[in-house]
Amino acid sequence: MKQRDTSWNKVAGWYGKKVGDSGHFYHEQTILPLLKKYLEENNVRKLLDLGCGQGVVERVFVGEEYVGVDLSSSLLSQAQRSKKNVKSRFVHADASKSLPIKDTDFDCAVSVLALQNIENYEGVINNFAKHVKKGGSLVLVLNHPYYRIPRASGWMVLQGNSKQVRWISDYLKVKRIPITMNPGAKGRRQTVTWSFHVPLSYYIKCLSQNGFYVDGLEELVSSKESVGKFANRENIAREEIPLFMFITAKKVN
Ligand SMILES: C[S@@+](CC[C@H](N)C(=O)[O-])C[C@H]1O[C@@H](n2cnc3c(N)ncnc32)[C@H](O)[C@@H]1O
């Protein structure tokens, strides 16, 4: 497979604004409260964040030491400008390759909505294994790998009983998927980022090969209530089909 530049530099302005200081809607409502609770309950003092973007995790982390890694220099500049702890470090590097970081004693590592934007997820998990201390932990926040495969999943309404259901295709196939960030624009003005789909079992196998034991898995639904003509069936579907997966693991060796 040809290596893609999956940096979000070209959409950094747009993404930075969308996330803002406290995160986009799903960061704020769904992901960050759970992540914050996990980090606090596990007494995480030193945190590594791979694919940290503009630093939204740094701003909710209350521990002592934070290192964020990203391939987009523009997002890292935003992160640097809005960091909460002066000691936090942001590193410009490919999270799937050997990192310019010496520390191998992180209490925990996270990747929030970034692993599926990196073609070589194995390299990222390898880095987690290298830099997290024995007994430390890992949190992966993914777009739900069954239900949210870009271009291979979507909503439909069953004829007959008007139930809203989710269709899925190509689940077992490894896919690289272009995502047009500004679908309204024409031709060369369109901006594309890349998403990479692998079945859930690939992540679990790779974690286990790297000495991680999965000890938690949450499936998070959207809290965005529908209004309007089809609100009833949309809200039923929203409460049944998760948007995100929150995986936790411990490094056992
Ligand atoms: C959807 S954004 C998530 C950013 C951040 N974790 C958040 O929740 O706002 C995906 C991030 O992955 C980063 N990324 C993509 N490929 C990367 C790579 N090979 N190494 C490091 N970061 C990468 C992008 O630059 C972008 O910041």
The ligand as an SDF file (V2000), in Angstrom:
LIG
                    3D

 27 29  0  0  0  0  0  0  0  0999 V2000
   -9.8040   13.6550   13.8180 C   0  0  0  0  0  0  0  0  0  0  0  0
   -8.3030   14.3950   14.2460 S   0  0  0  0  0  0  0  0  0  0  0  0
   -8.3110   14.0880   16.0070 C   0  0  0  0  0  0  0  0  0  0  0  0
   -7.4330   15.0210   16.7490 C   0  0  0  0  0  0  0  0  0  0  0  0
   -7.5970   15.0440   18.2640 C   0  0  0  0  0  0  0  0  0  0  0  0
   -7.2270   13.8020   18.8900 N   0  0  0  0  0  0  0  0  0  0  0  0
   -9.0080   15.4350   18.6280 C   0  0  0  0  0  0  0  0  0  0  0  0
   -9.7490   14.6020   19.1990 O   0  0  0  0  0  0  0  0  0  0  0  0
   -9.3960   16.5830   18.3300 O   0  0  0  0  0  0  0  0  0  0  0  0
   -7.0840   13.2360   13.6490 C   0  0  0  0  0  0  0  0  0  0  0  0
   -5.6560   13.6890   13.9290 C   0  0  0  0  0  0  0  0  0  0  0  0
   -4.7460   12.6780   13.5250 O   0  0  0  0  0  0  0  0  0  0  0  0
   -3.5670   13.3450   13.0630 C   0  0  0  0  0  0  0  0  0  0  0  0
   -2.7610   12.4190   12.2650 N   0  0  0  0  0  0  0  0  0  0  0  0
   -3.0740   11.8260   11.0970 C   0  0  0  0  0  0  0  0  0  0  0  0
   -2.0690   11.0310   10.6900 N   0  0  0  0  0  0  0  0  0  0  0  0
   -1.1080   11.1180   11.6430 C   0  0  0  0  0  0  0  0  0  0  0  0
    0.1500   10.4940   11.8250 C   0  0  0  0  0  0  0  0  0  0  0  0
    0.6400    9.6120   10.9280 N   0  0  0  0  0  0  0  0  0  0  0  0
    0.8730   10.7990   12.9310 N   0  0  0  0  0  0  0  0  0  0  0  0
    0.4010   11.6850   13.8500 C   0  0  0  0  0  0  0  0  0  0  0  0
   -0.8020   12.2760   13.7340 N   0  0  0  0  0  0  0  0  0  0  0  0
   -1.5370   11.9950   12.6550 C   0  0  0  0  0  0  0  0  0  0  0  0
   -4.1070   14.5070   12.2780 C   0  0  0  0  0  0  0  0  0  0  0  0
   -3.1240   15.4880   12.0050 O   0  0  0  0  0  0  0  0  0  0  0  0
   -5.2360   14.9650   13.2090 C   0  0  0  0  0  0  0  0  0  0  0  0
   -4.7710   15.8860   14.1520 O   0  0  0  0  0  0  0  0  0  0  0  0
  1  2  1  0
  2  3  1  0
  2 10  1  0
  3  4  1  0
  4  5  1  0
  5  6  1  0
  5  7  1  0
  7  8  2  0
  7  9  1  0
 10 11  1  0
 11 12  1  0
 11 26  1  0
 12 13  1  0
 13 14  1  0
 13 24  1  0
 14 15  1  0
 14 23  1  0
 15 16  2  0
 16 17  1  0
 17 18  1  0
 17 23  2  0
 18 19  1  0
 18 20  2  0
 20 21  1  0
 21 22  2  0
 22 23  1  0
 24 25  1  0
 24 26  1  0
 26 27  1  0
M  CHG  2   2   1   9  -1
M  END
$$$$
